[in-house]
């Protein structure tokens, strides 16, 4: 029996597998641009569980599955027994009898782990409070479309050391680039993930100086300062003021550096309009590539597709 292929976190994969997924994503993107239909998921169904609001994750997974001939069922905890006390384990067992894959966007990564443990179909991490691997696959894809291989490059992060930052740490190790994270002391990534990166040979620097992080960088990243469920919004905003990405900060990066933001953005907070709408910004390509990267993830999970297993 073939092992079930889950997509949970980037640190669980070797570099070759992640490259295979990105190759699939690129192939499917080119086919779509050429008007070539690839209904490789005909007769297959993806169930998506949303315990957090979503625009890009929901639409990109749904459209991606439909582009490839499949169907989608969308559930929220308010619309299912999950919101009435049914366990993740029992939900996983039941949905595995109905669907070919399950995507979940949730808060607690333990829920993702329970889905993996009890599902007999692929489980995909659509976001947890710990990580956001689908986003980073799209980001790597976007960078490489514009500037070539990310290996050996310098990526800067300015802001909260949050779930997206954690997935950038995983990616830095697996894709072989330098990552500099500028965060307030109280919002730095957890010591455990930084220790993991060091143990894996990663080139990771954490500082409280945004200018130092961005100096000579090939790519600058930002994310919203206040996430869903954060109760300390005012205090966080004050802490993060020095980490706003504006033209002055971007001027410290390489002249051809790119700017990315996973969206939604709070303009004037973590990033200015001038940067968001400026010539170095590739945020709309980045958002589009959520669609294509997730097609690659789905194809890998449900493969073999296009000769990649």
C-alpha positions as CSV (number, residue, x, y, z in Angstrom):
1,X,0.0,0.0,0.0
2,X,1.4,3.4,-1.0
3,X,2.1,5.7,2.0
4,X,-0.2,8.7,2.4
5,X,1.6,11.9,1.4
6,X,0.8,14.8,3.8
7,X,1.9,18.4,3.4
8,X,2.3,19.7,6.9
9,X,5.6,21.7,7.4
10,X,8.6,22.4,5.2
11,X,11.0,21.0,7.8
12,X,9.5,17.5,7.2
13,X,10.7,17.4,3.6
14,X,14.0,17.1,1.9
15,X,15.1,19.7,-0.6
16,X,14.5,17.4,-3.6
17,X,10.8,16.8,-2.7
18,X,10.2,20.5,-2.2
19,X,11.8,21.1,-5.6
20,X,9.6,18.4,-7.2
21,X,6.5,20.2,-5.8
22,X,7.7,23.5,-7.2
23,X,8.4,21.9,-10.6
24,X,4.9,20.5,-10.6
25,X,3.5,24.0,-9.7
26,X,5.5,25.6,-12.6
27,X,4.4,23.0,-15.1
28,X,0.7,23.4,-14.1
29,X,1.0,27.2,-14.3
30,X,2.5,27.0,-17.8
31,X,-0.2,24.6,-18.9
32,X,-2.9,26.9,-17.6
33,X,-1.4,30.0,-19.3
34,X,-1.3,28.0,-22.6
35,X,-5.0,27.1,-22.2
36,X,-4.2,23.4,-21.8
37,X,-6.7,21.6,-19.6
38,X,-5.3,19.0,-17.2
39,X,-8.3,17.4,-15.4
40,X,-6.1,15.1,-13.5
41,X,-8.3,15.3,-10.4
42,X,-11.6,14.3,-12.1
43,X,-13.7,12.4,-9.6
44,X,-11.6,13.6,-6.7
45,X,-12.8,15.8,-3.8
46,X,-10.9,18.1,-1.4
47,X,-12.5,19.0,1.9
48,X,-11.4,22.3,3.3
49,X,-11.9,23.0,7.0
50,X,-11.7,26.7,8.0
51,X,-11.5,27.6,11.7
52,X,-10.0,31.0,10.7
53,X,-11.3,33.5,8.1
54,X,-9.6,33.3,4.7
55,X,-9.5,34.9,1.3
56,X,-6.4,33.7,-0.6
57,X,-6.2,30.2,1.0
58,X,-9.9,29.4,0.3
59,X,-10.1,30.9,-3.2
60,X,-6.8,29.6,-4.4
61,X,-7.3,26.0,-3.2
62,X,-10.9,26.0,-4.5
63,X,-10.0,27.4,-7.9
64,X,-6.9,25.3,-8.2
65,X,-8.8,22.1,-7.5
66,X,-11.5,23.1,-10.0
67,X,-8.8,23.9,-12.7
68,X,-7.6,20.3,-12.3
69,X,-11.1,18.8,-12.6
70,X,-11.8,18.1,-9.0
71,X,-14.5,19.2,-6.5
72,X,-14.3,21.1,-3.2
73,X,-16.4,20.9,0.0
74,X,-15.9,23.9,2.4
75,X,-16.6,23.5,6.1
76,X,-16.3,25.8,9.1
77,X,-16.4,24.8,12.7
78,X,-19.7,26.6,12.9
79,X,-21.1,24.4,10.1
80,X,-19.8,21.1,11.4
81,X,-19.7,18.9,14.5
82,X,-16.2,20.2,15.1
83,X,-17.8,23.3,16.6
84,X,-20.0,21.1,18.8
85,X,-17.3,19.0,20.4
86,X,-16.6,16.2,17.9
87,X,-12.9,15.3,18.1
88,X,-10.5,15.9,15.3
89,X,-9.7,12.2,15.3
90,X,-13.3,11.2,14.6
91,X,-13.6,13.9,12.0
92,X,-10.5,12.7,10.3
93,X,-11.8,9.1,10.2
94,X,-15.1,10.2,8.7
95,X,-13.8,12.6,6.2
96,X,-11.3,10.0,5.0
97,X,-14.3,7.9,3.9
98,X,-15.7,10.7,1.8
99,X,-12.8,12.8,0.4
100,X,-9.5,12.3,-1.3
101,X,-7.7,15.0,0.7
102,X,-8.3,17.4,3.6
103,X,-7.0,20.9,4.0
104,X,-7.3,22.7,7.4
105,X,-6.7,26.3,8.4
106,X,-6.7,26.4,12.2
107,X,-5.1,27.9,15.2
108,X,-3.6,25.0,17.2
109,X,-1.0,22.9,15.3
110,X,-2.1,19.9,17.5
111,X,-5.3,19.8,15.5
112,X,-3.2,19.4,12.3
113,X,-1.1,16.6,14.0
114,X,-4.3,14.8,15.0
115,X,-5.7,15.0,11.5
116,X,-2.5,13.5,10.2
117,X,-2.5,10.7,12.8
118,X,-6.1,9.6,12.1
119,X,-6.7,10.5,8.4
120,X,-6.1,7.9,5.7
121,X,-6.0,10.5,3.0
122,X,-3.5,13.4,2.5
123,X,-3.7,16.3,5.0
124,X,-2.6,19.8,4.0
125,X,-1.6,22.6,6.3
126,X,-3.5,25.7,5.1
127,X,-2.2,27.7,8.1
128,X,-1.8,27.3,11.9
129,X,-0.5,29.6,14.6
130,X,2.8,27.9,14.2
131,X,3.4,27.9,10.4
132,X,2.2,28.7,6.9
133,X,4.1,26.5,4.5
134,X,1.8,26.9,1.5
135,X,2.5,30.6,1.5
136,X,6.3,30.1,1.5
137,X,6.1,27.7,-1.4
138,X,4.3,30.5,-3.4
139,X,6.9,33.0,-2.2
140,X,9.9,30.9,-3.3
141,X,8.2,30.3,-6.6
142,X,7.6,34.0,-7.1
143,X,11.2,35.0,-6.2
144,X,12.6,32.5,-8.6
145,X,10.4,33.6,-11.4
146,X,11.7,37.1,-11.1
147,X,15.4,36.6,-10.0
148,X,16.4,33.0,-10.5
149,X,17.4,30.5,-7.9
150,X,16.9,31.6,-4.3
151,X,19.8,29.4,-3.1
152,X,22.6,31.6,-1.8
153,X,20.5,34.7,-1.7
154,X,19.8,36.9,1.3
155,X,16.1,37.2,2.5
156,X,15.1,39.7,5.2
157,X,12.1,39.7,7.4
158,X,11.0,42.8,9.4
159,X,8.3,42.5,12.0
160,X,6.7,39.9,14.2
161,X,8.5,36.5,14.4
162,X,5.2,34.8,13.7
163,X,3.9,31.7,11.9
164,X,5.0,33.0,8.4
165,X,8.5,33.8,9.8
166,X,8.7,30.2,11.2
167,X,8.0,28.8,7.7
168,X,10.7,31.1,6.3
169,X,13.1,29.6,8.8
170,X,12.2,26.1,7.6
171,X,12.6,27.3,4.0
172,X,16.0,28.9,4.6
173,X,17.4,25.6,5.7
174,X,15.8,23.5,3.0
175,X,16.4,25.9,0.0
176,X,19.8,27.1,1.2
177,X,19.5,30.8,1.5
178,X,20.5,33.3,4.3
179,X,17.6,34.6,6.4
180,X,17.8,37.7,8.6
181,X,14.9,38.3,10.9
182,X,14.4,41.7,12.5
183,X,11.9,41.4,15.4
184,X,11.4,43.1,18.8
185,X,12.9,41.0,21.6
186,X,9.5,39.9,22.9
187,X,8.3,38.8,19.4
188,X,11.2,36.8,18.2
189,X,10.8,33.3,16.9
190,X,10.8,30.6,19.6
191,X,14.3,29.3,20.6
192,X,13.4,25.8,19.6
193,X,12.9,26.6,15.9
194,X,16.1,28.6,15.8
195,X,18.0,25.8,17.5
196,X,16.6,23.4,14.9
197,X,17.8,25.7,12.1
198,X,21.3,25.8,13.6
199,X,21.4,22.0,14.0
200,X,20.5,21.7,10.3
201,X,23.2,24.1,9.2
202,X,20.9,27.0,8.5
203,X,22.3,30.5,8.1
204,X,19.8,32.4,10.3
205,X,20.4,35.7,12.1
206,X,17.9,37.3,14.5
207,X,18.3,41.0,15.3
208,X,16.3,43.9,16.7
209,X,17.7,46.2,14.0
210,X,15.6,46.3,10.8
211,X,18.2,48.2,8.9
212,X,20.8,45.6,9.7
213,X,18.6,42.8,8.6
214,X,17.7,44.5,5.3
215,X,21.2,45.7,4.4
216,X,22.2,44.2,1.0
217,X,19.2,41.8,1.0
218,X,17.8,40.3,-2.2
219,X,14.2,40.0,-0.8
220,X,12.4,41.9,2.0
221,X,9.3,40.5,3.6
222,X,6.7,42.0,5.9
223,X,3.4,40.7,7.5
224,X,0.6,42.2,9.4
225,X,1.4,43.3,12.9
226,X,-1.8,42.2,14.5
227,X,-3.1,38.7,13.6
228,X,-6.5,37.1,14.1
229,X,-7.1,36.6,17.8
230,X,-4.3,38.9,19.1
231,X,-5.6,40.6,22.2
232,X,-2.7,43.0,22.7
233,X,-3.0,45.0,19.5
234,X,-2.0,48.4,20.9
235,X,1.1,47.1,22.6
236,X,2.2,45.2,19.6
237,X,1.7,48.2,17.3
238,X,4.0,50.3,19.5
239,X,6.6,47.6,19.7
240,X,6.7,47.1,15.9
241,X,6.8,50.7,14.8
242,X,10.6,50.6,14.2
243,X,10.1,47.6,11.9
244,X,7.8,49.3,9.3
245,X,9.0,48.7,5.7
246,X,9.2,52.1,4.0
247,X,11.3,53.5,1.2
248,X,14.1,54.4,3.5
249,X,14.3,50.8,4.8
250,X,14.1,49.4,1.3
251,X,16.9,51.7,0.1
252,X,19.2,49.6,2.3
253,X,18.5,46.4,0.3
254,X,20.1,45.7,-3.1
255,X,19.0,48.0,-5.9
256,X,17.1,45.1,-7.5
257,X,15.7,43.7,-4.3
258,X,12.1,42.5,-4.3
259,X,9.4,43.2,-1.7
260,X,6.8,40.6,-0.6
261,X,3.9,40.5,1.8
262,X,1.6,37.5,2.2
263,X,-1.5,39.8,2.6
264,X,-3.8,41.0,3.9
265,X,-1.8,44.2,4.5
266,X,-2.5,47.1,6.8
267,X,-1.2,49.9,4.7
268,X,0.7,52.5,6.7
269,X,1.4,50.1,9.5
270,X,3.8,47.3,8.6
271,X,4.4,48.7,5.1
272,X,3.8,52.0,3.3
273,X,1.9,52.6,0.1
274,X,5.1,53.6,-1.6
275,X,6.6,50.2,-1.1
276,X,3.4,48.2,-1.6
277,X,2.7,49.9,-4.9
278,X,6.3,50.5,-5.9
279,X,8.5,48.9,-8.6
280,X,10.1,46.4,-6.2
281,X,6.8,45.0,-5.0
282,X,5.7,41.6,-6.4
283,X,2.8,41.1,-4.1
284,X,0.2,40.5,-6.8
285,X,2.4,37.9,-8.5
286,X,3.0,36.4,-5.0
287,X,-0.8,36.2,-4.4
288,X,-1.4,34.6,-7.8
289,X,1.2,32.0,-7.1
290,X,-0.7,30.7,-4.1
291,X,-3.0,29.2,-6.8
292,X,-0.2,27.6,-8.7
293,X,1.9,26.5,-5.7
294,X,-1.1,24.8,-4.2
295,X,-1.9,23.0,-7.4
296,X,1.6,21.6,-7.2
297,X,1.1,20.6,-3.6
298,X,-2.2,18.9,-4.4
299,X,-0.7,17.2,-7.4
300,X,2.2,15.9,-5.2
301,X,-0.2,14.7,-2.5
302,X,-2.6,13.0,-4.9
303,X,0.0,11.9,-7.5
304,X,1.4,10.4,-9.5
305,X,0.7,13.4,-11.8
306,X,2.8,14.6,-14.7
307,X,5.4,11.9,-14.1
308,X,6.2,13.1,-10.5
309,X,5.3,10.8,-7.7
